[in-house]
Amino acid sequence: MTRVLRSESGGNFAVACADSAGDVAATIVAISRSFIPLRYHEWLDQQSLVHNLYTGGRNARGTDWPMRRIITLTTDFGTTDGYVGEVKGVLLSNAPDADIVDITHDIPPQDVERARLTVARIWRRFRLGTIHLVIVDPGVGSSRAALAVASDGRFLVGPDNGVLSPALLVPGAGVVALSVPTGSSATFHGRDVFAPAAASLALGATIDALGTEARSPIVRRTPEPTRRADGAIEGEVIVVDRFGNAVTNLISLRGGMIEVGSLIIPIRRTYADVKSGEPTAVVGSSGFIEIALRDGDAARALKLARGTPAILRNA
């Protein structure tokens, strides 16, 4: 059996995995002449390498073998201009072995809340050691702080405006305020402040080496529903996705009905449980109840937007 591993320089080399520990040890010796030491060598020892050869991507500590750091990008830059390209250029100039993953560049301009909810969905989906770079920064150049966060084995870099809240809410999270390098553009901290910090983390720096402790970072939370006197639970739409589904802050484990305006909509299991053009409500992949229109745009048809009241009633 052959496994293809990636060296720090980006090249691949094949390892023939045998069935005995002796053969595996011999394999390690055979490849050691061409093996470039890992940047994160402190995470690995010989036992981890042997274990990885047997298990295909897991080290002795039970985590992914960190051959290359992942840096994700979440921005409101769009792709018409060259802003994303400039950020990637800085990242790859400073950390050429990093793997860059585009989460989205279509956050609506200056929509900090949409960015926060996007981060909440994705940041723990990536392996330990991932760096999430979040640039939705309407306060760029102002007195707002620039942050680096270490939380649950991952890192996040971005402005102190609430976009990093999902990681900040985890017990034990560490956060520092980044310094702004001399000569940085007052309108493009994403390129001149955040990207260099993310690259430094990809090279193995700790957040403590990047700045000083930030004592009171801004934390945003999803509004909590309230129970009314009649037993119904009153919530609201918190985001509308690109399909026009209106995602609420309501949770239901036993079905029920959603009331929006004059409509009362039963909660179904799937979008396909109603006819084309009919409104429905489902428990979406985030766990929240969504109001949808089969084969259509519920937000447009039903005039739903962030903040629209939604009421959960028992069936």
TIPAFI-424750 format. One record per residue: residue in three letters; x, y, z of N, C-alpha, C in turn. Coordinates in Angstrom, 1 decimal. Layout:
# residues N
Ala X Y Z X Y Z X Y Z
...
# end
This chain:
# residues 315
Met 0.9 -1.2 0.0 0.0 0.0 0.0 0.9 1.2 0.0
Thr 0.5 2.3 -0.7 1.3 3.5 -0.8 0.5 4.7 -0.3
Arg 1.2 5.5 0.5 0.6 6.7 0.9 1.4 7.9 0.4
Val 0.7 8.9 -0.1 1.4 10.1 -0.6 1.4 11.1 0.5
Leu 2.5 11.6 1.0 2.7 12.6 2.0 3.2 13.8 1.4
Arg 3.0 15.0 2.0 3.4 16.2 1.4 4.6 16.8 2.3
Ser 5.6 17.2 1.7 6.7 17.7 2.4 6.5 19.2 2.7
Glu 7.3 19.8 3.5 7.1 21.2 3.8 7.3 22.1 2.6
Ser 8.1 21.7 1.7 8.4 22.5 0.5 7.2 22.4 -0.5
Gly 6.2 21.5 -0.2 5.1 21.4 -1.1 5.2 20.2 -2.0
Gly 6.3 19.5 -2.0 6.5 18.4 -2.9 5.8 17.1 -2.3
Asn 5.6 16.1 -3.1 5.0 14.9 -2.6 6.0 13.8 -2.6
Phe 6.0 12.8 -1.7 6.8 11.7 -1.8 6.0 10.5 -1.4
Ala 6.2 9.3 -1.9 5.4 8.1 -1.7 6.1 7.3 -0.6
Val 5.3 6.8 0.3 5.7 5.9 1.4 5.1 4.6 1.2
Ala 5.8 3.5 1.1 5.2 2.2 1.0 5.1 1.6 2.4
Cys 3.8 1.5 2.8 3.5 1.1 4.2 3.5 -0.4 4.3
Ala 4.3 -1.0 5.2 4.3 -2.5 5.3 3.4 -2.8 6.5
Asp 3.4 -4.1 6.8 2.5 -4.7 7.8 3.2 -4.9 9.1
Ser 4.5 -4.6 9.2 5.2 -4.8 10.5 5.9 -3.6 10.9
Ala 6.0 -3.5 12.3 6.7 -2.3 12.8 8.1 -2.2 12.3
Gly 8.8 -3.3 12.1 10.1 -3.3 11.6 10.2 -2.7 10.2
Asp 9.3 -3.1 9.4 9.2 -2.6 8.0 8.9 -1.1 8.0
Val 8.0 -0.7 8.9 7.7 0.8 9.0 8.9 1.6 9.4
Ala 9.6 1.1 10.4 10.8 1.7 10.9 11.8 1.9 9.8
Ala 12.0 0.8 9.0 12.9 0.8 7.9 12.4 1.8 6.8
Thr 11.1 2.0 6.7 10.6 2.9 5.7 11.0 4.3 6.2
Ile 10.8 4.6 7.5 11.2 5.9 8.0 12.6 6.3 7.7
Val 13.5 5.3 8.0 14.9 5.5 7.7 15.2 5.8 6.2
Ala 14.5 5.1 5.4 14.7 5.2 3.9 14.3 6.6 3.4
Ile 13.2 7.1 4.0 12.8 8.4 3.5 13.4 9.6 4.3
Ser 14.1 9.3 5.4 14.6 10.4 6.2 15.6 11.3 5.4
Arg 16.3 10.7 4.4 17.3 11.5 3.7 16.7 12.6 2.9
Ser 15.4 12.4 2.4 14.8 13.3 1.6 13.7 14.1 2.4
Phe 13.4 13.7 3.6 12.3 14.3 4.3 12.7 15.6 4.9
Ile 12.0 16.7 4.5 12.3 18.0 5.0 11.6 18.2 6.4
Pro 12.3 18.6 7.4 11.7 18.7 8.8 10.4 19.5 8.8
Leu 9.4 19.1 9.5 8.2 19.8 9.6 8.4 21.1 10.4
Arg 7.7 22.2 10.0 7.7 23.4 10.7 7.2 23.3 12.1
Tyr 6.2 22.4 12.3 5.6 22.2 13.6 6.1 20.9 14.2
His 7.5 20.8 14.2 8.1 19.5 14.6 7.8 19.3 16.1
Glu 7.5 20.3 16.8 7.2 20.1 18.3 5.9 19.3 18.5
Trp 5.1 19.3 17.4 3.8 18.6 17.5 4.0 17.1 17.3
Leu 5.1 16.7 16.7 5.3 15.4 16.2 6.6 14.8 16.8
Asp 6.5 13.5 17.1 7.7 12.8 17.4 7.8 11.5 16.6
Gln 8.8 10.7 16.8 8.9 9.5 16.0 7.7 8.6 16.1
Gln 7.1 8.5 17.3 6.0 7.7 17.5 4.8 8.2 16.7
Ser 4.6 9.5 16.6 3.5 10.0 15.8 3.7 9.7 14.4
Leu 4.9 9.8 13.9 5.1 9.5 12.5 4.8 8.0 12.2
Val 5.3 7.1 13.0 5.0 5.7 12.8 3.5 5.5 12.8
His 2.9 6.1 13.8 1.4 5.9 14.0 0.7 6.4 12.7
Asn 1.2 7.5 12.2 0.6 8.1 11.0 0.7 7.2 9.8
Leu 1.8 6.5 9.6 2.0 5.6 8.5 1.0 4.5 8.6
Tyr 0.6 4.1 9.8 -0.4 3.0 9.9 -1.8 3.5 9.7
Thr -2.1 4.7 10.2 -3.5 5.2 10.3 -3.9 6.1 9.2
Gly -3.0 6.7 8.4 -3.3 7.5 7.3 -3.9 8.9 7.7
Gly -3.1 9.7 8.4 -3.5 11.0 8.6 -3.8 11.4 10.0
Arg -3.6 10.5 11.0 -3.8 10.8 12.4 -2.5 10.5 13.1
Asn -2.1 11.4 14.0 -0.9 11.2 14.8 -1.2 10.5 16.1
Ala -0.2 10.3 16.9 -0.4 9.5 18.2 -1.3 10.3 19.2
Arg -1.4 11.6 19.0 -2.2 12.4 19.9 -3.7 12.4 19.4
Gly -4.0 11.7 18.3 -5.4 11.6 17.9 -5.8 12.8 17.0
Thr -4.9 13.7 16.6 -5.3 14.8 15.8 -4.7 14.7 14.4
Asp -5.1 15.5 13.4 -4.6 15.4 12.1 -3.1 15.7 12.1
Trp -2.4 15.1 11.2 -1.0 15.3 11.1 -0.8 16.7 10.4
Pro -0.2 17.7 11.1 -0.2 19.1 10.6 0.9 19.3 9.7
Met 0.8 18.7 8.5 1.9 19.0 7.5 1.8 20.4 7.0
Arg 0.7 21.0 6.8 0.5 22.3 6.2 -0.6 23.0 7.0
Arg -0.4 24.3 7.3 -1.4 25.0 8.0 -2.5 25.5 7.0
Ile -3.7 25.5 7.4 -4.8 26.1 6.6 -5.1 27.5 7.1
Ile -5.3 28.4 6.2 -5.8 29.7 6.5 -7.1 29.9 5.7
Thr -8.2 30.2 6.4 -9.4 30.5 5.7 -9.6 32.0 5.6
Leu -10.4 32.4 4.5 -10.7 33.8 4.3 -12.2 34.0 4.2
Thr -12.7 34.9 5.1 -14.1 35.3 5.0 -14.1 36.9 5.0
Thr -14.6 37.4 3.9 -14.5 38.9 3.7 -15.8 39.4 3.0
Asp -15.9 40.7 3.0 -17.0 41.4 2.2 -16.4 42.0 0.9
Phe -15.2 41.6 0.5 -14.5 42.2 -0.6 -15.1 42.0 -2.0
Gly -15.9 40.9 -2.1 -16.3 40.5 -3.5 -15.1 40.0 -4.3
Thr -15.3 39.8 -5.6 -14.2 39.3 -6.4 -14.0 40.2 -7.6
Thr -14.7 41.4 -7.7 -14.6 42.3 -8.8 -13.3 43.0 -8.8
Asp -12.9 43.4 -7.6 -11.6 44.2 -7.4 -10.5 43.2 -7.0
Gly -9.3 43.8 -6.8 -8.2 42.9 -6.5 -7.9 42.8 -5.0
Tyr -8.8 43.2 -4.1 -8.5 43.2 -2.7 -8.2 41.8 -2.2
Val -9.0 40.8 -2.6 -8.7 39.4 -2.1 -7.3 39.0 -2.6
Gly -7.0 39.3 -3.8 -5.7 38.9 -4.4 -4.5 39.5 -3.6
Glu -4.7 40.8 -3.2 -3.6 41.4 -2.4 -3.4 40.7 -1.1
Val -4.5 40.4 -0.4 -4.4 39.6 0.9 -3.8 38.3 0.7
Lys -4.2 37.6 -0.4 -3.5 36.3 -0.6 -2.1 36.4 -1.0
Gly -1.7 37.5 -1.7 -0.3 37.7 -2.0 0.5 37.9 -0.7
Val 0.0 38.6 0.2 0.8 38.8 1.5 0.9 37.5 2.2
Leu -0.2 36.8 2.3 -0.2 35.5 3.0 0.8 34.5 2.4
Leu 0.8 34.4 1.1 1.7 33.4 0.5 3.1 33.9 0.4
Ser 3.3 35.2 0.4 4.7 35.7 0.4 5.3 35.4 1.8
Asn 4.5 35.5 2.8 5.1 35.2 4.2 5.0 33.8 4.6
Ala 4.0 33.1 4.2 3.8 31.7 4.5 3.5 30.9 3.3
Pro 4.5 30.6 2.5 4.3 30.0 1.1 3.7 28.6 1.2
Asp 3.9 27.9 2.3 3.4 26.5 2.4 1.9 26.4 2.9
Ala 1.3 27.6 3.2 0.0 27.6 3.7 -1.0 27.2 2.7
Asp -2.1 26.5 3.1 -3.2 26.2 2.2 -4.3 27.2 2.5
Ile -4.7 28.0 1.5 -5.7 29.0 1.7 -7.0 28.5 1.2
Val -8.0 28.7 2.0 -9.4 28.2 1.7 -10.3 29.4 1.7
Asp -11.0 29.7 0.6 -12.0 30.8 0.6 -13.3 30.3 1.1
Ile -13.7 30.9 2.2 -15.0 30.6 2.8 -16.1 31.4 2.0
Thr -15.9 32.7 2.0 -16.8 33.5 1.1 -16.2 34.9 1.1
His -16.4 35.6 -0.1 -16.1 37.0 -0.2 -17.4 37.8 -0.5
Asp -18.5 37.1 -0.3 -19.8 37.7 -0.6 -20.6 38.1 0.6
Ile -19.9 38.3 1.8 -20.7 38.9 2.9 -21.1 40.3 2.4
Pro -22.4 40.7 2.7 -22.8 42.0 2.3 -21.9 43.1 2.9
Pro -21.5 44.1 2.1 -20.6 45.1 2.6 -20.9 45.6 4.0
Gln -19.9 45.6 4.9 -20.0 46.1 6.3 -21.0 45.3 7.1
Asp -21.4 44.1 6.7 -22.4 43.4 7.5 -21.7 42.5 8.5
Val -21.4 43.1 9.7 -20.7 42.4 10.7 -21.5 41.3 11.3
Glu -22.8 41.4 11.4 -23.6 40.3 12.0 -23.6 39.1 11.0
Arg -23.7 39.3 9.7 -23.7 38.2 8.8 -22.3 37.5 8.9
Ala -21.3 38.3 9.0 -19.9 37.7 9.1 -19.8 36.9 10.4
Arg -20.4 37.4 11.5 -20.3 36.6 12.8 -21.0 35.3 12.6
Leu -22.2 35.3 12.0 -22.9 34.0 11.9 -22.2 33.1 10.9
Thr -21.5 33.6 9.9 -20.8 32.7 9.0 -19.6 32.1 9.8
Val -18.9 32.9 10.6 -17.8 32.3 11.4 -18.3 31.3 12.3
Ala -19.5 31.5 12.9 -20.1 30.6 13.9 -20.3 29.2 13.2
Arg -20.7 29.2 12.0 -20.9 27.9 11.3 -19.7 27.2 10.9
Ile -18.6 27.9 10.6 -17.5 27.2 9.9 -16.2 27.0 10.8
Trp -16.0 27.8 11.9 -14.7 27.8 12.4 -14.2 26.5 13.1
Arg -15.2 25.8 13.6 -14.8 24.5 14.2 -14.9 23.3 13.2
Arg -15.3 23.6 12.0 -15.4 22.5 11.0 -14.0 22.2 10.5
Phe -13.0 23.0 10.7 -11.7 22.8 10.2 -10.8 22.2 11.3
Arg -9.8 21.5 10.9 -8.9 20.8 11.8 -8.2 21.8 12.8
Leu -7.6 21.2 13.9 -6.9 22.0 14.8 -5.7 22.6 14.1
Gly -5.4 23.8 14.6 -4.3 24.6 14.0 -4.7 25.5 12.9
Thr -6.0 25.4 12.4 -6.4 26.3 11.3 -6.5 27.7 11.8
Ile -6.2 28.6 10.9 -6.2 30.1 11.1 -7.4 30.6 10.3
His -8.3 31.3 10.9 -9.5 31.9 10.3 -9.2 33.4 10.2
Leu -9.1 33.9 9.0 -8.9 35.4 8.8 -10.2 35.9 8.3
Val -10.8 36.9 9.2 -12.1 37.4 8.9 -12.0 38.9 8.8
Ile -12.3 39.4 7.6 -12.1 40.8 7.3 -13.4 41.4 6.8
Val -14.2 41.8 7.7 -15.4 42.6 7.5 -15.3 43.8 8.5
Asp -14.9 44.9 8.0 -14.2 45.9 8.9 -14.7 47.3 8.6
Pro -15.9 47.7 8.9 -16.4 49.0 8.6 -15.7 50.1 9.4
Gly -15.0 49.7 10.5 -14.3 50.7 11.4 -12.8 50.7 11.1
Val -12.4 50.2 9.9 -11.0 50.2 9.6 -10.3 51.6 9.7
Gly -9.2 51.6 10.3 -8.4 52.9 10.5 -8.8 53.7 11.7
Ser -9.9 53.3 12.4 -10.4 54.0 13.6 -9.7 53.5 14.8
Ser -10.2 53.8 16.0 -9.6 53.4 17.2 -9.9 51.9 17.5
Arg -10.8 51.3 16.7 -11.1 49.9 17.0 -9.8 49.0 17.0
Ala -9.8 48.0 17.9 -8.6 47.2 18.0 -8.6 46.1 16.9
Ala -7.4 45.7 16.6 -7.2 44.5 15.7 -6.8 43.3 16.6
Leu -7.5 42.2 16.4 -7.3 41.1 17.3 -6.8 39.8 16.7
Ala -6.1 39.0 17.5 -5.8 37.6 17.2 -6.3 36.8 18.4
Val -7.0 35.7 18.1 -7.7 34.9 19.1 -7.2 33.4 19.0
Ala -6.9 32.8 20.1 -6.6 31.4 20.2 -7.8 30.7 21.0
Ser -8.5 29.8 20.3 -9.6 29.2 20.9 -9.9 27.8 20.4
Asp -10.0 26.9 21.3 -10.4 25.5 21.0 -9.4 24.9 19.9
Gly -8.1 25.2 20.1 -7.1 24.7 19.2 -7.0 25.3 17.8
Arg -7.7 26.4 17.6 -7.7 27.2 16.3 -7.4 28.6 16.6
Phe -7.1 29.4 15.5 -6.8 30.8 15.6 -7.8 31.6 14.7
Leu -8.1 32.8 15.2 -8.9 33.7 14.4 -8.2 35.1 14.4
Val -8.2 35.8 13.3 -7.6 37.1 13.2 -8.7 38.0 12.5
Gly -8.9 39.2 13.1 -9.8 40.1 12.5 -10.0 41.4 13.4
Pro -10.9 42.2 13.0 -11.2 43.4 13.7 -12.0 43.2 15.0
Asp -11.9 44.1 16.0 -12.6 44.0 17.2 -14.0 44.6 17.1
Asn -14.9 44.0 16.3 -16.2 44.5 16.1 -17.3 43.5 16.3
Gly -16.9 42.3 16.8 -17.9 41.2 17.1 -17.8 40.1 16.1
Val -17.1 40.2 15.0 -17.0 39.1 14.0 -16.4 37.8 14.6
Leu -15.5 38.0 15.6 -14.8 36.8 16.2 -15.5 36.3 17.4
Ser -16.7 36.8 17.7 -17.4 36.4 18.9 -17.6 34.9 19.1
Pro -17.9 34.1 18.1 -18.0 32.6 18.4 -16.8 32.0 19.1
Ala -15.6 32.4 18.7 -14.4 31.9 19.4 -14.2 32.5 20.7
Leu -14.5 33.8 20.9 -14.3 34.5 22.1 -15.2 34.0 23.2
Leu -16.3 33.4 22.9 -17.3 32.9 23.9 -16.8 31.5 24.5
Val -15.8 30.9 23.9 -15.4 29.6 24.4 -14.5 29.8 25.6
Pro -14.8 29.1 26.7 -14.0 29.2 27.9 -12.5 28.9 27.6
Gly -11.7 29.8 28.2 -10.2 29.6 28.0 -9.7 30.2 26.8
Ala -10.5 30.9 26.0 -10.0 31.6 24.8 -9.0 32.7 25.2
Gly -7.9 32.8 24.4 -7.0 33.9 24.6 -7.1 34.9 23.5
Val -6.9 36.1 23.8 -7.0 37.2 22.8 -6.0 38.3 23.0
Val -5.4 38.7 21.9 -4.4 39.8 22.0 -4.8 40.9 21.0
Ala -4.4 42.1 21.3 -4.5 43.3 20.4 -3.3 43.4 19.6
Leu -3.4 43.4 18.3 -2.3 43.5 17.4 -1.8 44.9 17.2
Ser -0.5 45.1 17.1 0.0 46.4 16.8 -0.2 46.7 15.3
Val -0.3 48.0 14.9 -0.5 48.3 13.5 0.9 48.8 13.0
Pro 1.5 48.0 12.1 2.8 48.3 11.6 2.9 49.7 11.0
Thr 4.0 50.4 11.1 4.3 51.7 10.5 4.1 51.5 9.0
Gly 3.4 52.5 8.4 3.2 52.5 7.0 2.0 51.7 6.5
Ser 1.2 51.2 7.5 0.0 50.4 7.1 -1.0 51.4 6.5
Ser -1.8 51.0 5.5 -2.9 51.8 5.0 -4.0 51.9 6.0
Ala -4.5 53.1 6.2 -5.6 53.3 7.1 -6.9 52.8 6.6
Thr -6.9 52.3 5.3 -8.1 51.8 4.8 -8.0 50.3 4.4
Phe -6.9 49.7 4.7 -6.7 48.3 4.3 -5.9 47.5 5.3
His -6.5 47.4 6.6 -5.8 46.6 7.6 -5.9 45.1 7.3
Gly -6.8 44.7 6.4 -6.9 43.3 6.0 -5.5 42.9 5.4
Arg -5.0 43.7 4.5 -3.7 43.4 3.9 -2.5 43.7 4.8
Asp -2.5 44.8 5.5 -1.3 45.3 6.2 -1.2 44.9 7.6
Val -2.3 44.5 8.3 -2.3 44.1 9.7 -2.7 42.7 9.9
Phe -3.9 42.3 9.4 -4.4 41.0 9.6 -3.7 39.9 8.9
Ala -3.4 40.1 7.6 -2.8 39.0 6.8 -1.4 38.7 7.3
Pro -0.5 39.7 7.7 0.8 39.4 8.2 0.7 38.6 9.5
Ala -0.3 38.9 10.4 -0.5 38.2 11.6 -0.9 36.8 11.4
Ala -1.8 36.6 10.4 -2.3 35.2 10.1 -1.1 34.4 9.6
Ala -0.3 35.0 8.8 0.9 34.3 8.2 1.9 33.9 9.3
Ser 2.1 34.8 10.3 2.9 34.5 11.4 2.4 33.3 12.2
Leu 1.1 33.3 12.4 0.5 32.1 13.1 0.8 30.8 12.3
Ala 0.7 30.9 11.0 0.9 29.8 10.1 2.4 29.3 10.2
Leu 3.3 30.2 10.5 4.7 29.8 10.7 5.0 29.3 12.1
Gly 4.0 29.3 13.0 4.2 28.7 14.3 4.3 29.7 15.4
Ala 4.0 31.0 15.1 4.0 32.0 16.2 2.8 31.8 17.1
Thr 3.0 32.1 18.4 1.9 32.1 19.3 1.2 33.5 19.3
Ile 0.0 33.6 19.8 -0.7 34.9 19.7 0.0 35.9 20.7
Asp 0.6 35.3 21.8 1.3 36.2 22.7 2.5 36.9 22.1
Ala 3.0 36.3 21.1 4.1 37.0 20.4 3.7 38.1 19.4
Leu 2.4 38.1 19.2 1.9 39.1 18.2 1.3 40.4 18.7
Gly 1.0 40.4 20.0 0.5 41.6 20.6 0.3 41.5 22.1
Thr -0.4 42.4 22.7 -0.6 42.5 24.1 -2.1 42.1 24.4
Glu -2.3 41.6 25.6 -3.6 41.1 26.0 -4.7 42.1 25.8
Ala -5.8 41.7 25.2 -7.0 42.5 25.0 -8.0 42.1 26.0
Arg -8.3 43.1 26.9 -9.1 42.8 28.1 -10.6 42.8 27.9
Ser -11.1 43.6 26.9 -12.5 43.7 26.8 -12.9 43.7 25.3
Pro -12.6 42.6 24.6 -13.1 42.5 23.2 -14.6 42.6 23.1
Ile -15.0 43.1 21.9 -16.5 43.2 21.7 -17.0 41.8 21.4
Val -18.1 41.4 22.1 -18.7 40.1 21.9 -20.2 40.4 21.5
Arg -20.6 39.8 20.4 -22.0 39.8 19.9 -22.6 38.5 20.1
Arg -23.9 38.4 20.4 -24.6 37.2 20.6 -25.9 37.2 19.8
Thr -26.3 36.0 19.4 -27.6 35.9 18.7 -28.7 36.2 19.7
Pro -29.6 37.0 19.4 -30.7 37.3 20.3 -31.4 36.0 20.8
Glu -31.8 36.0 22.0 -32.5 34.8 22.6 -34.0 35.0 22.5
Pro -34.7 33.9 22.1 -36.2 34.0 22.0 -36.7 34.1 23.4
Thr -38.0 34.6 23.5 -38.6 34.8 24.8 -39.9 34.0 24.8
Arg -40.3 33.5 26.0 -41.6 32.8 26.1 -42.7 33.8 26.5
Arg -43.8 33.7 25.7 -44.9 34.6 26.0 -45.9 34.0 27.0
Ala -46.8 34.8 27.5 -47.7 34.3 28.6 -48.6 33.2 28.1
Asp -48.8 33.1 26.7 -49.7 32.1 26.2 -48.9 30.8 25.9
Gly -47.6 30.8 26.2 -46.8 29.6 26.0 -46.0 29.6 24.7
Ala -46.4 30.5 23.8 -45.7 30.6 22.5 -44.3 31.2 22.7
Ile -43.4 30.8 21.8 -42.0 31.4 21.9 -41.8 32.4 20.8
Glu -41.4 33.6 21.2 -41.2 34.6 20.2 -39.7 34.8 19.9
Gly -39.4 34.7 18.6 -38.1 34.9 18.1 -38.1 35.8 17.0
Glu -37.0 35.7 16.1 -37.0 36.6 15.0 -36.1 36.0 13.9
Val -36.1 36.6 12.7 -35.2 36.2 11.6 -33.9 36.8 11.9
Ile -32.8 35.9 11.9 -31.5 36.4 12.2 -30.6 36.6 10.9
Val -31.0 35.9 9.8 -30.3 36.0 8.6 -31.1 35.4 7.5
Val -30.9 35.9 6.3 -31.5 35.4 5.1 -30.4 34.8 4.2
Asp -30.5 33.5 3.8 -29.4 33.0 3.0 -29.7 33.3 1.5
Arg -28.7 32.8 0.7 -28.8 33.2 -0.8 -30.0 32.5 -1.5
Phe -30.6 31.5 -0.9 -31.8 30.9 -1.5 -33.1 31.6 -1.1
Gly -32.9 32.6 -0.2 -34.1 33.3 0.3 -34.7 32.7 1.5
Asn -34.1 31.7 2.1 -34.6 31.1 3.3 -34.3 32.0 4.5
Ala -35.3 32.2 5.3 -35.2 33.1 6.4 -34.9 32.3 7.7
Val -33.7 32.4 8.1 -33.2 31.6 9.3 -33.6 32.3 10.6
Thr -34.3 31.7 11.5 -34.7 32.3 12.7 -33.8 31.8 13.9
Asn -34.0 32.4 15.0 -33.3 32.0 16.2 -34.1 31.0 17.1
Leu -35.1 30.4 16.4 -36.0 29.4 17.1 -35.5 28.0 16.9
Ile -35.7 27.2 18.0 -35.3 25.8 17.9 -36.5 25.0 18.4
Ser -36.8 23.9 17.6 -37.9 23.0 18.0 -37.5 21.5 17.8
Leu -37.6 20.7 18.8 -37.3 19.3 18.7 -38.6 18.5 18.4
Arg -39.8 19.1 18.5 -41.0 18.3 18.4 -42.0 19.0 17.5
Gly -41.5 19.6 16.4 -42.4 20.1 15.4 -43.1 21.4 15.9
Gly -44.2 21.6 15.4 -45.0 22.8 15.8 -45.4 23.6 14.5
Met -45.7 24.9 14.8 -46.1 25.8 13.8 -45.3 27.1 13.9
Ile -45.0 27.7 12.8 -44.3 29.0 12.8 -45.3 30.1 12.3
Glu -45.4 31.2 13.1 -46.3 32.3 12.7 -45.4 33.5 12.3
Val -45.6 33.9 11.1 -45.0 35.1 10.6 -46.1 36.0 9.9
Gly -46.3 37.2 10.5 -47.3 38.0 10.0 -48.7 37.3 10.2
Ser -49.4 37.2 9.1 -50.7 36.5 9.1 -50.6 35.0 8.8
Leu -49.4 34.6 8.5 -49.2 33.2 8.0 -48.9 32.3 9.2
Ile -49.5 31.1 9.2 -49.1 30.0 10.2 -48.6 28.8 9.4
Ile -47.4 28.5 9.5 -46.7 27.5 8.7 -46.3 26.3 9.5
Pro -46.7 25.1 9.1 -46.3 23.9 9.9 -44.8 23.6 9.6
Ile -44.1 23.1 10.6 -42.7 22.7 10.5 -42.7 21.3 9.9
Arg -42.0 21.2 8.7 -41.9 20.0 8.0 -40.4 19.4 8.2
Arg -40.2 18.2 7.7 -38.9 17.6 7.8 -38.0 18.1 6.7
Thr -38.5 18.2 5.4 -37.7 18.7 4.3 -38.5 19.7 3.5
Tyr -37.7 20.4 2.6 -38.4 21.4 1.7 -39.3 20.7 0.8
Ala -39.0 19.4 0.4 -39.8 18.7 -0.6 -41.2 18.2 0.0
Asp -41.4 18.4 1.3 -42.7 18.0 1.9 -43.9 18.8 1.5
Val -43.6 19.9 0.8 -44.8 20.7 0.3 -44.7 20.9 -1.2
Lys -45.7 21.4 -1.8 -45.7 21.5 -3.3 -44.9 22.8 -3.7
Ser -44.5 22.8 -4.9 -43.7 23.9 -5.4 -44.5 25.2 -5.3
Gly -43.8 26.2 -4.8 -44.5 27.5 -4.6 -45.1 27.7 -3.2
Glu -45.2 26.6 -2.4 -45.8 26.7 -1.1 -44.8 27.1 0.0
Pro -45.1 27.9 1.0 -44.2 28.2 2.1 -44.1 27.0 3.0
Thr -43.0 26.9 3.7 -42.8 25.8 4.6 -41.8 26.3 5.7
Ala -41.7 25.5 6.7 -40.7 25.7 7.7 -40.0 24.4 8.0
Val -38.6 24.4 8.2 -37.9 23.2 8.4 -36.8 23.6 9.5
Val -36.3 22.5 10.1 -35.1 22.7 11.0 -33.9 22.5 10.1
Gly -33.2 23.6 9.9 -32.1 23.6 9.0 -30.8 23.0 9.5
Ser -29.8 23.0 8.7 -28.6 22.3 9.1 -27.8 23.0 10.3
Ser -28.2 24.2 10.6 -27.6 24.9 11.7 -28.3 24.6 13.0
Gly -29.5 23.9 12.9 -30.3 23.6 14.1 -31.4 24.6 14.3
Phe -31.4 25.7 13.6 -32.4 26.7 13.7 -33.6 26.5 12.7
Ile -34.7 26.9 13.1 -35.9 26.8 12.2 -35.7 27.8 11.1
Glu -36.0 27.4 9.8 -35.9 28.2 8.6 -37.3 28.3 8.0
Ile -37.6 29.5 7.5 -38.8 29.7 6.8 -38.4 29.7 5.3
Ala -39.1 28.8 4.5 -38.6 28.7 3.1 -39.9 28.7 2.2
Leu -39.6 28.8 0.9 -40.6 28.7 -0.1 -40.1 27.6 -1.1
Arg -40.9 26.6 -1.3 -40.4 25.5 -2.1 -40.2 26.0 -3.5
Asp -38.9 25.9 -4.0 -38.5 26.3 -5.3 -38.6 27.8 -5.5
Gly -38.5 28.6 -4.4 -38.7 30.0 -4.5 -37.9 30.7 -3.4
Asp -38.1 32.0 -3.3 -37.5 32.9 -2.4 -38.4 33.4 -1.3
Ala -38.4 32.8 -0.2 -39.3 33.1 0.9 -39.2 34.5 1.4
Ala -38.0 35.0 1.5 -37.8 36.3 2.0 -38.4 37.4 1.1
Arg -38.3 37.2 -0.2 -38.9 38.1 -1.1 -40.4 38.0 -1.1
Ala -40.9 36.8 -1.2 -42.3 36.5 -1.4 -43.1 36.9 -0.1
Leu -42.5 36.7 1.0 -43.2 36.9 2.3 -42.7 38.2 3.0
Lys -41.8 38.9 2.3 -41.3 40.2 2.9 -40.7 40.0 4.3
Leu -39.7 39.0 4.3 -39.0 38.7 5.5 -37.6 39.3 5.5
Ala -37.1 39.8 6.6 -35.8 40.3 6.7 -35.3 40.1 8.1
Arg -34.0 40.4 8.3 -33.4 40.3 9.6 -34.2 41.1 10.6
Gly -34.6 40.5 11.7 -35.4 41.2 12.7 -36.9 41.0 12.6
Thr -37.4 40.4 11.5 -38.8 40.1 11.4 -39.2 39.1 12.5
Pro -40.3 39.4 13.2 -40.7 38.6 14.3 -41.2 37.2 13.8
Ala -40.9 36.1 14.5 -41.4 34.8 14.2 -41.8 34.1 15.5
Ile -42.9 33.5 15.5 -43.5 32.9 16.7 -43.6 31.4 16.5
Leu -43.1 30.6 17.5 -43.2 29.2 17.5 -44.4 28.8 18.4
Arg -45.3 28.0 17.8 -46.4 27.5 18.6 -46.4 26.0 18.5
Asn -46.9 25.4 19.6 -47.0 23.9 19.6 -48.0 23.5 18.5
Ala -47.8 22.3 18.0 -48.8 21.8 17.0 -50.1 21.5 17.6
# end
